[in-house]
Every structure is written in structure tokens, then in C-alpha cells.
Amino acid sequence: MLTACGAWLVVLGLYFIFLRPPLLPEDLRFMGVAGDQVRSNTPGLEVWLQRVFIVMGGFITGCGVLTVYVARVAMPLRLRLRLRLRSTC
């Protein structure tokens, strides 16, 4: 289960890096403005938001990779060590 959660985080992070647009239609509806108004009033907003989502996606992907590592390597290693300690006592 932990491996699946880590894989989901990796996929989610890659979505934010490669597929998510800077402004979604619901963002514009929430702000109550048209996309052209946003572009003319704040010309660098979309570029900045794209960078924000790339950084956030990288962080999410890194957390996913770490989660998969813990699930596949660190937890089984700990279990083997615990079993080995129990057999020597």
C-alpha cells in the first residue's frame, strides 16, 4: 500500500511538472476575470505560476520517490533485522 501511495505521488508530481496549466478555468471563475484581463494586468503571472508548479511538482515527485524507497528497501530491511535479532535472543 505504501508503494502504491509513493507511485501515486510520483505521477501527481509529474502531472504538475509537465501537464498542469498555470491557470485553470475555475481559477479565472473564482477571481471573476477573463484570461485576457489577467494577462494584460499581470503579464508575468503565468510564467511565475508555471515555475511554482514545476517546483511543487518536483517536491511531490521527490517525496514519492522517497516513499517508494522506504516501502521497498528500508521497511523490509528493518523487518529482517528485527527477525534476526529475535532469533538470536
N, C-alpha and C positions, 0 to 999 in steps of 0.2 A: 504494500500500500504506500509506503514511504517513497519507494522508487517511482511509482506512478505519479505521486504528487510532485516529485522533483522533475519528472519529464514534462508534466503539465506546466510547471514554472518556466522551463526552458522554452517550450513552444510559445507561451504567453510573452516572454521576453523578446523572442524573435518577431512576434507579431508587432510589438511596439517599435522595434528597430526598423523593420522593413515594410510593414503594411499600413500602419495606422496613419491616417492623415492628420495634419496639425489641428484642424478644426473640423469637428463633426457637425452635421446639420442640427443636431439637438443643442450643441453649444451655441450656435447662432440664434436658435429659437429662444434659448434661455436668456441670452443677452438682449434679445429683441431688436437685432440689427440684421442687415443683409451682409453677405460676404464682401460685396464691393465697398460697403461703408467701413468695414474692419480693415480692409486692405488700404484704403485711402487715408484713414485716420491714424492707423498704427502700421506703417509699412514694414517694419521688421518683426512683427509679432509671429507670423507663420514660420519664418526661419528660426526664430528663437524657440518656439514651441516644438519644432521638429528636433532641434538639438536636445531639448528637455526630454522628449520621448525616446531619443536614442540612448541618452544616459540612463534613463529609468529602465529601458529595456535591457541594457547591459547589466544593470544591477540585478534585475529579476532573473536574467539568464544565469548570472554568476551564482545567485542563491540556489537556483535549480540544479546546477552542476554540483555544487557543494552538498545539496540534499541527496542527490543520487549517489555521490561518493560515500556519504555517511551510511546510507541504506545498504549499499552493495559491498563496501570494504570495511569501514570502521565498526559497524554493529556486528557483523559476523566474526570479525577478529576478536572483539570483546567477548562474544559468546564462547568462542573456542578457548580463550584464555581463562574464562570463568570455569568452564568444564574441566580444563586441565588442572586448575587449582583445586577443584573439588575431588578429583581422582587421586591427588597426592596426599590429601589430608585424611 
